[in-house]
Amino acid sequence: MIQYSFQGLPFLLKYADMINSPESEVREENLKVSKKSSFRTKIFPGPENSPVIYLQHGMSNRGINDPRILTLAKHLKNTGATVYLPELPEVKGLEISEDTVPNIRALFQEIVKREGRAISYLSASFSAGMGMVALSGKEEQKNLKSALLVGTYSDFADSLTFTLSNYEVDPYAVHILLYNYISKLQPKLSKLEEFYFEAALDNGLKRTGEEEKSPKLLKKLNLKEKEFVNSVQSDPGFRMGLAEPILSVLPPNFALRNSPKNFLSDWKAPIALLHGSDDPVISPNESEQLFDSLGNGKQVGKVILRSKLITHGDHLPFYTQLGEIPKLAGLWGFFLKNSGL
């Protein structure tokens, strides 16, 4: 992997503001994938016939207006790519949905059709894993030049359990889980759905002080609802006891149909897996399991890196881990080179 460092270093230097990465031309349109479905999409146009990257946002209520993903899109464009950044309404709405995999697949196919050539895919967290499922078919593999998945998962059920075990470190994903499933787990505790949605937004949008909404909602909960919230916050055993009930209320075979580990037999495209060493939301073991399973005796170009420079959705200042930079540059270089950059 280190042999690709020269290719990836300029990209990382843009992130570190050591190389100029000017603001990019951006156009926005509704990308139509069927007669009934279209998706708000930002397009960062690169040079004529430039390599194309489909960049998919993760579970942020800011969607494609999230400054982090806009910065990434800008740097990719300034590296020479044309970047498509579509917004998935259910993901923006923090919903764990059966729609996400088919939506990603339809968007990928439409971008390939529009551009008339194979493209690359880049995403993080659960959107990365669901993207891997979406693009694992033989037809999609023919049109996938390269993939980079950051902090992704291999098994949905295992990942859910890990998320619950790390509430004290990062409660955001647990709040999303409870927002999605609390009405099925505890239908009588009717105000908890709104509470956990706003608690997730407080975390994700970094709301503090008067802007923070969940503490105000907490005061309006009844005694049973407050007891549930307190148990989630203070009792690890109670939290871990939620794993099986959540899995039991998922749509039939949801975990099976949305776990990348079950969709690797036809995977041929070059793939890079990047995971934070201390990721509190999805265990780095998930990426390692995917890496070990990829190929299954076939030749698949693949690289993996557990890095101290990233957490789950953010990177740390590069000066804090100088020794990590060549390895990270190598991983990015692998992706960029296989994307045609």
Wavefront OBJ file of the C-alpha trace (Angstrom):
o trace
v 0.000 0.000 0.000
v 2.834 2.376 0.800
v 3.764 2.454 -2.916
v 0.635 4.560 -3.531
v 1.651 7.236 -0.991
v 2.939 9.606 -3.646
v -0.464 9.428 -5.339
v -2.412 10.134 -2.161
v -0.198 12.689 -0.415
v -1.338 15.751 -2.414
v -4.928 14.896 -1.535
v -4.100 14.729 2.187
v -2.154 17.990 1.984
v -5.315 19.652 0.709
v -7.049 18.418 3.857
v -4.241 19.845 5.967
v -4.533 23.224 4.161
v -0.932 22.871 3.024
v -1.952 22.808 -0.646
v -4.538 25.230 -1.985
v -7.912 23.631 -2.672
v -10.105 26.428 -4.029
v -13.845 26.570 -3.718
v -15.457 24.557 -6.480
v -18.184 25.188 -8.975
v -21.219 23.231 -7.779
v -24.488 22.708 -9.534
v -27.548 21.140 -7.990
v -30.265 19.120 -9.679
v -32.804 16.421 -9.000
v -31.280 13.190 -10.267
v -34.152 11.140 -11.647
v -33.769 7.360 -11.314
v -37.312 6.306 -12.220
v -40.668 7.818 -13.133
v -41.459 8.249 -9.438
v -38.101 8.751 -7.745
v -35.550 11.547 -7.920
v -32.859 12.656 -5.515
v -31.506 16.087 -4.749
v -27.875 15.953 -5.895
v -24.874 18.268 -5.799
v -22.498 17.804 -8.729
v -18.908 19.004 -8.631
v -17.878 19.005 -12.319
v -14.300 18.028 -13.077
v -12.440 18.334 -16.387
v -13.961 16.798 -19.498
v -13.899 12.973 -19.353
v -12.574 13.101 -15.793
v -12.969 10.067 -13.505
v -16.307 10.010 -11.686
v -16.843 9.397 -7.976
v -20.239 8.737 -6.404
v -19.918 10.148 -2.866
v -22.673 9.077 -0.456
v -23.309 10.938 2.796
v -23.885 9.141 6.073
v -26.490 9.568 8.822
v -26.302 13.299 9.298
v -29.405 15.472 9.414
v -27.464 18.009 7.387
v -27.475 15.571 4.461
v -25.563 16.959 1.487
v -25.170 20.305 3.262
v -22.893 18.732 5.878
v -19.679 20.820 5.759
v -17.541 17.691 6.218
v -18.802 15.933 3.104
v -18.783 19.168 1.083
v -15.117 19.636 1.983
v -14.368 16.064 0.896
v -16.230 16.577 -2.386
v -14.292 19.790 -3.039
v -10.920 18.111 -2.464
v -11.862 15.183 -4.714
v -12.944 17.593 -7.435
v -9.701 19.551 -7.063
v -7.806 16.257 -7.416
v -9.349 15.874 -10.871
v -12.631 14.011 -10.377
v -16.245 14.749 -11.187
v -18.173 14.160 -7.968
v -21.841 13.263 -7.562
v -23.209 13.825 -4.059
v -26.860 12.654 -3.824
v -29.076 13.069 -0.782
v -30.985 10.060 0.547
v -34.062 11.385 2.424
v -34.298 8.383 4.744
v -30.609 8.602 5.711
v -30.835 12.371 6.205
v -33.889 11.680 8.384
v -31.823 9.246 10.523
v -33.997 6.316 9.459
v -32.600 2.781 9.235
v -34.533 1.766 6.163
v -35.018 -1.010 3.648
v -35.014 1.706 0.969
v -31.337 2.610 1.308
v -29.765 -0.310 -0.563
v -32.079 -0.067 -3.613
v -31.733 3.733 -3.612
v -27.931 3.542 -3.713
v -28.078 0.915 -6.465
v -30.481 3.013 -8.553
v -28.361 6.143 -8.132
v -25.197 4.273 -9.064
v -26.824 2.880 -12.198
v -28.144 6.313 -13.210
v -24.757 8.007 -12.772
v -23.092 5.242 -14.831
v -25.740 5.731 -17.530
v -25.309 9.516 -17.575
v -21.535 9.386 -17.670
v -21.308 6.403 -20.026
v -18.465 4.754 -18.134
v -17.496 2.954 -14.932
v -17.384 5.045 -11.746
v -16.092 4.788 -8.168
v -17.940 4.762 -4.836
v -16.959 6.421 -1.562
v -18.918 6.456 1.667
v -18.684 6.001 5.428
v -20.352 4.144 8.280
v -23.677 2.414 7.603
v -24.025 4.102 4.199
v -20.714 2.493 3.233
v -21.879 -0.976 4.235
v -25.251 -0.608 2.564
v -23.454 0.709 -0.498
v -21.316 -2.405 -0.559
v -24.464 -4.541 -0.523
v -26.012 -2.390 -3.263
v -22.986 -2.636 -5.554
v -22.155 -6.306 -5.015
v -24.113 -7.606 -8.006
v -22.370 -8.714 -11.195
v -23.714 -5.808 -13.272
v -22.691 -3.217 -10.680
v -19.251 -4.792 -10.337
v -18.685 -4.370 -14.090
v -19.240 -0.638 -13.670
v -17.425 -0.093 -10.356
v -13.855 1.106 -10.820
v -12.940 1.356 -7.145
v -14.507 1.661 -3.686
v -13.384 3.310 -0.467
v -15.401 2.471 2.649
v -14.661 4.348 5.876
v -15.657 2.935 9.260
v -18.051 0.432 7.768
v -19.583 -2.781 9.069
v -19.631 -6.425 8.021
v -22.502 -7.855 10.087
v -25.461 -5.630 10.992
v -26.353 -7.578 14.150
v -22.789 -7.595 15.512
v -22.435 -3.907 14.760
v -25.664 -3.080 16.565
v -24.446 -4.876 19.694
v -21.091 -3.049 19.594
v -22.848 0.304 19.238
v -24.927 -0.343 22.352
v -21.797 -1.287 24.301
v -20.145 2.089 23.597
v -22.900 4.449 24.678
v -20.710 6.251 27.203
v -18.114 7.071 24.556
v -20.502 8.115 21.769
v -24.276 8.031 22.355
v -25.223 9.298 18.864
v -25.736 5.924 17.188
v -27.663 4.546 20.188
v -30.011 7.511 20.033
v -30.565 6.784 16.326
v -31.301 3.127 17.071
v -33.806 4.020 19.772
v -35.458 6.683 17.623
v -35.990 4.039 14.932
v -37.264 1.216 17.145
v -38.554 2.574 20.449
v -42.160 2.724 19.214
v -42.006 -1.028 18.565
v -40.090 -1.866 21.740
v -42.157 0.304 24.087
v -45.292 1.476 22.251
v -46.827 2.849 25.455
v -43.901 5.232 26.012
v -45.094 7.455 23.195
v -42.952 10.536 23.769
v -39.633 8.683 23.593
v -39.505 8.633 19.794
v -39.381 12.429 19.634
v -36.979 12.543 22.594
v -34.440 10.203 20.974
v -34.716 11.946 17.592
v -33.881 15.289 19.194
v -31.179 13.679 21.355
v -29.556 12.357 18.174
v -29.768 15.817 16.614
v -28.261 17.381 19.739
v -25.273 15.050 19.302
v -25.012 15.257 15.512
v -25.519 19.007 15.200
v -23.477 19.676 18.352
v -26.268 21.731 19.870
v -25.480 23.166 23.298
v -27.053 25.538 25.792
v -30.429 26.926 24.787
v -30.215 25.203 21.394
v -30.164 21.746 23.020
v -33.658 20.255 22.840
v -33.533 16.836 24.500
v -33.094 18.149 28.103
v -36.268 20.233 27.657
v -38.158 17.237 26.293
v -36.879 15.073 29.150
v -38.703 17.283 31.655
v -42.003 16.629 29.827
v -41.722 12.830 29.911
v -43.850 10.785 32.286
v -42.327 8.695 35.056
v -42.057 5.461 33.025
v -40.449 7.289 30.118
v -37.937 8.977 32.413
v -37.108 5.628 33.995
v -36.375 4.149 30.564
v -34.104 7.082 29.634
v -32.280 6.836 32.952
v -31.755 3.079 32.522
v -30.283 3.606 29.046
v -27.959 6.301 30.376
v -26.804 4.570 33.541
v -27.140 0.789 33.183
v -24.874 -1.035 30.674
v -26.718 -4.296 31.303
v -30.041 -2.688 30.451
v -28.612 -1.251 27.229
v -27.129 -4.561 26.135
v -30.455 -6.207 26.899
v -31.990 -4.076 24.142
v -29.992 -5.787 21.377
v -32.166 -8.878 20.972
v -35.470 -6.989 21.213
v -34.299 -4.530 18.528
v -33.216 -7.361 16.243
v -36.571 -9.059 16.798
v -38.573 -6.037 15.589
v -36.540 -5.488 12.426
v -38.291 -6.298 9.134
v -37.926 -10.005 8.209
v -34.339 -10.887 7.266
v -33.295 -7.220 7.489
v -29.936 -8.008 9.108
v -29.270 -10.804 6.606
v -30.138 -8.656 3.582
v -28.185 -5.619 4.778
v -24.960 -7.254 6.000
v -22.090 -6.908 3.487
v -20.539 -10.196 4.627
v -23.372 -12.007 2.829
v -22.697 -10.327 -0.536
v -19.027 -10.909 -1.286
v -19.081 -13.799 -3.747
v -19.152 -11.620 -6.880
v -17.026 -8.742 -5.571
v -14.160 -8.002 -7.970
v -13.580 -4.239 -7.843
v -10.525 -2.794 -6.059
v -11.517 -1.816 -2.544
v -9.935 0.188 0.274
v -11.161 -0.149 3.859
v -10.283 2.610 6.317
v -11.271 2.397 9.972
v -10.466 4.443 13.056
v -8.479 2.464 15.613
v -10.741 3.676 18.429
v -14.020 3.960 16.519
v -16.751 3.874 19.221
v -19.662 3.398 16.799
v -18.564 0.486 14.586
v -15.720 -1.809 15.639
v -12.632 -1.846 13.392
v -12.938 -5.639 13.589
v -15.884 -5.266 11.191
v -13.657 -3.881 8.414
v -11.055 -6.532 9.150
v -13.644 -9.294 8.805
v -14.684 -7.888 5.439
v -11.063 -7.652 4.317
v -10.331 -11.255 5.292
v -13.437 -12.533 3.499
v -13.031 -10.553 0.273
v -11.862 -12.541 -2.713
v -12.495 -16.029 -1.340
v -9.665 -17.471 -3.430
v -10.180 -14.988 -6.285
v -7.835 -12.129 -7.064
v -9.270 -8.931 -5.566
v -7.239 -5.745 -5.169
v -7.765 -4.750 -1.558
v -6.071 -2.688 1.146
v -6.992 -1.976 4.749
v -5.818 0.513 7.356
v -6.669 0.958 11.015
v -5.704 4.565 11.610
v -5.248 6.664 14.720
v -5.943 9.745 12.589
v -9.696 9.198 12.344
v -12.488 8.582 14.843
v -15.794 7.552 13.280
v -16.874 10.492 11.156
v -14.021 12.927 11.646
v -10.268 13.079 11.208
v -7.863 14.435 13.816
v -5.289 17.142 13.058
v -2.533 15.475 11.054
v 0.232 16.837 13.310
v -1.078 14.653 16.151
v -0.101 11.419 14.374
v 2.685 12.176 11.902
v 3.635 8.513 11.591
v 0.169 7.689 10.274
v 0.366 10.058 7.296
v 2.360 7.856 4.835
v 0.025 4.894 5.461
v -3.084 7.038 5.079
v -1.662 8.601 1.931
v -1.046 5.091 0.595
v -4.637 4.026 1.162
v -6.031 7.161 -0.479
v -3.530 6.772 -3.297
v -4.743 3.217 -3.908
v -8.336 4.446 -4.216
v -7.490 7.463 -6.358
v -5.259 5.529 -8.733
v -7.828 2.786 -9.232
v -10.444 5.489 -9.804
v -8.357 6.764 -12.703
v -6.832 9.825 -11.006
l 1 2 3 4 5 6 7 8 9 10 11 12 13 14 15 16 17 18 19 20 21 22 23 24 25 26 27 28 29 30 31 32 33 34 35 36 37 38 39 40 41 42 43 44 45 46 47 48 49 50 51 52 53 54 55 56 57 58 59 60 61 62 63 64 65 66 67 68 69 70 71 72 73 74 75 76 77 78 79 80 81 82 83 84 85 86 87 88 89 90 91 92 93 94 95 96 97 98 99 100 101 102 103 104 105 106 107 108 109 110 111 112 113 114 115 116 117 118 119 120 121 122 123 124 125 126 127 128 129 130 131 132 133 134 135 136 137 138 139 140 141 142 143 144 145 146 147 148 149 150 151 152 153 154 155 156 157 158 159 160 161 162 163 164 165 166 167 168 169 170 171 172 173 174 175 176 177 178 179 180 181 182 183 184 185 186 187 188 189 190 191 192 193 194 195 196 197 198 199 200 201 202 203 204 205 206 207 208 209 210 211 212 213 214 215 216 217 218 219 220 221 222 223 224 225 226 227 228 229 230 231 232 233 234 235 236 237 238 239 240 241 242 243 244 245 246 247 248 249 250 251 252 253 254 255 256 257 258 259 260 261 262 263 264 265 266 267 268 269 270 271 272 273 274 275 276 277 278 279 280 281 282 283 284 285 286 287 288 289 290 291 292 293 294 295 296 297 298 299 300 301 302 303 304 305 306 307 308 309 310 311 312 313 314 315 316 317 318 319 320 321 322 323 324 325 326 327 328 329 330 331 332 333 334 335 336 337 338 339 340 341
